[in-house]
């Protein structure tokens, strides 16, 4: 979705603010900020960052949503995104070790990234204790700037773990935020977005093992 389209749709829906979280990047920050300001909508700058799990929790790289709450937070985002691309073995996909968050989290708000985050994945694997340990590590870094993210987009893993995720939020006294991650502006664009994912992944639409677009991934009111 183009930054201008995000800003226009947000203004039409009466949103006071809207956030943009590119994956491992801040690619559209300038265009997004200018478009939002032009429409009277507050831009929220963030990224979905690939973060390797702490060694004691086993192997795995998960997504974590990070939002800048102030100028320091934007600086933190720039540092982490750069580190994800430059400070990792070239044969691996961009990511940062969990320890990288320890020096770059003061200006950030964190969301647990729904089914793409470690909490849901660990709960889905039946590893509640590891999920609790991971959550404790996040709490130590972000304190009252941490939110457990609930997403309802028809994803089987998210649906299967929602009760356990909510229970964990209440057990550990972590606030919950409901989100609907959007990749296109309205429902009519779903088929086109699905085809674009095929192009990006060099796959055929008929393939059963390709990435697919969620029909719920539009910018809802």
N, C-alpha and C positions, 0 to 999 in steps of 0.2 A: 504494500500500500504506500503510495506516494505521501510524503510529509504534508503537502497541501491538502490532499484528500482527507487525511486524518484530522487536520485542523478544521476543515470545512464541515466534516461530519460531526465532530465534537461540538462545534458551535451550533449546528442545526439541532442537536439533541439537548442543548442547554447545559453541557458539561462545564463546570467551573475550571476543570483541569483535565489533562490527558497525558499518559505516559508512553514513552517509546523505549523499547528494550531490544536492540539488535543483539544477535548472538555473537558473543566475543568481539564486540565492536561498538563504536560510537559514530558510525558512518554518516548518519543523517542528522546529527545534532544541530548543526548550524541552520540547515534548511527547515528542520522541524521547529526550532525555536522561533525563527522569523515568521513562519506560517502561523504558528499559534498566537504569537503576540499580535499579528495582523488581524486575527479573528477575535481577540479579547479572551483567549483561553490560556490558562497557565500551563506552560510546558513542564513536564516532569522528565528529567533525563536519567536514563539508566541503561543497564545491559543485562543480558542473560549470560552469566559467566560459567564456563566449564571448570569445575573444581574437583580435584582428586580427593578421595576420602582419606581421613587420617589413617596412617598405617595400621593402627590397632583395630580398625574396623574392616580390614580386608581391602582387596583391590576394587577399583571402580571409579569412574568419573561421572559426575552428575551435574545438573544445571542448578544454579542459584541465581535468583533475581536480586539485583542490587540497584538501589535508587539513590541518587544524590540528594541529600537534604540541605546542603549548603555548598559554598565554594570549596571547602575542604573535601567534601564528598565528590565533587567533580574531579578534583585532583587525584583522589583515591581511585576513581574509576579509570582515569587515564593511565595511571600507574599499573593497575591490575590488568587492563586490556593489553597494554604493551607487553607486560610480563608474560601473558598467556601465549603471545605469538613469538616472543624473542628469547625467553628464558626456559625453553623446553627442548628436548631432543627433536631433531628435525624429522625423525621418522614417526613421531607421535602427533596426533591432532592437537591444536591449541588448547591449553589448559594451564591452570596454576595449581600448585600443591595447597592443601588446606592451610598450611603454615603461612602462606602469603597473605592471608586475610588478617593475620594477627597484627601486621604493621600498617594496614590500610583499610580500617573499618570504622574509624571514629566519625566520619562524616556521611556514613551510609545507612540506609534502611534496607533490611533484608526480608525477602519473601522466599518461602521454601520451594517454590516452582512446581507445585502440583505433582502430577504423575511423572514429571521429568526430574524431580528432585530426589535426594537421597532418602528422605523420610518415607515417602510413599513406596519407593522401591524396596527399602529394607522391610517395611511392614508387609509388603506383598510377598516377600521371600520368607515370611514367618520369623523375622529377626527383630522382635520388639525391643530386646535389651540393647541391641546395637543402634536401633532407631532412637531410643532414649538417650544413649551416650552421644550420638551425633547431635541431637537437639540440645543437650547440655553444652556441648562445645560451641554451638551457635549462640546460645544464651550468654555464655561467658564473653563472647566478642561483641554482640550487638545489644545485649540487655533489653531495654524497652523499645528498641528499634527493630525487633524481630517479630514477624507475623507468620503464622502457619496459613498456607494458602490452600483454599478449597476451590476446586474447579469442577464444574459439571458440564462436560461436553461429550458425554456418551462413551468415554474411554473406559474399557473394561477394568483396567488396573485401578484407575481413580475411583470408579464405582465400588469396587470390591474392598477398598481400603478406607473409604470415607469415614465410616463409623469409628474405626480404630484411630484414625488421624484426629478426629474431633475429641475422642476420649483422651488421647495423649495431650492435646492442647489444654484440656481442663485439668488433667493431672499435674501438668507442669506450669499451669497458670500463664500460658502464652496466648495472646489474642489471635483471633481468627480473622482473615480477610477473604472475601469472596471475589473472584476475578473471572473474567471471560477473555482469555488471551485471543486477540484478534489479528488476523492476517489479511483481511480484505474488508471493504466498507459495508457491503450489504449482501444478503443471501444469494442474489442473482449471479454473483461472481464466483460462487463455489466451484463450478465445473472448470472455469478458466484457471483458478488457482490450483486445482488438482492437476491440470495439464501442465502448468508451469513447474510443479514439483517433479513431474515425469521428465521434463526437459532438463531440469537441474540435476536429476539423478540418473540421466541416460537410461531411462526405463520406459517400457510400453504401458499404456493405460490398462491393458488387459492383464498385466503381471500381478500375481498374487502376493509377491514378497517385496513390494515397493512401498515407499513412504506415501501416505495418503493425506489428503486435506480433510479436516473436520468440517462438516456442514454447520457446526456451531461457531466457527472461528470468524464471525463477522462482528463489526463494532455495534453492539446492541445498546438500546436505551436502558 
